[in-house]
């Protein structure tokens, strides 16, 4: 038999209950007032990509291929975009420091590094050259060990509506499949 002491629930006075209720109502109404300005819209439609490509290489090798200009040039050489000459063959320009810029596929893909954790995480503000000026998405490469190989838990969010299927296919054709060729 378990013999734990029984404790009474804490009691609060009517004044404390009234004050707590008034505080909750004040916060709720203030939040509503701040979010309900004329002309505000809350959009409930968005597209996002999640992919989990695997590679027969260490996280270090995958990270380096994605953050080193010369290594990424090798990836681009195997990409559908370069094979079809849909993009300029200029070399990748990658400065792997938080806040620094990158330019890939002859400048068609560009952006900045938001966060870098060597061999583990790459977060970029990323854009395609045919998007409206100032439109950036966020891509996140979370590199994980997977036995003797590695896996990227990849998320792409904030891209223009209607681009999801094109981008999903493009990541395989221009990143994942070429990376597999380079890293084997």
Secondary structure, DSSP 8 states (H G I E B T S, - for coil): -------------HHHHHHHHHHHHHHHHHHHHHH--TT--------EEEE--EESS-HHHHHHHHH-HHHHHHHHHTSHHHHTT-S-----EE--STT-EEEEGGGTEEEEEEEEETTTEEEEEEEETTS-TT--EEEEEEEEEETTEEEEEEEEES--TT-HHHHHHHHIIIIIHHHHHHH-
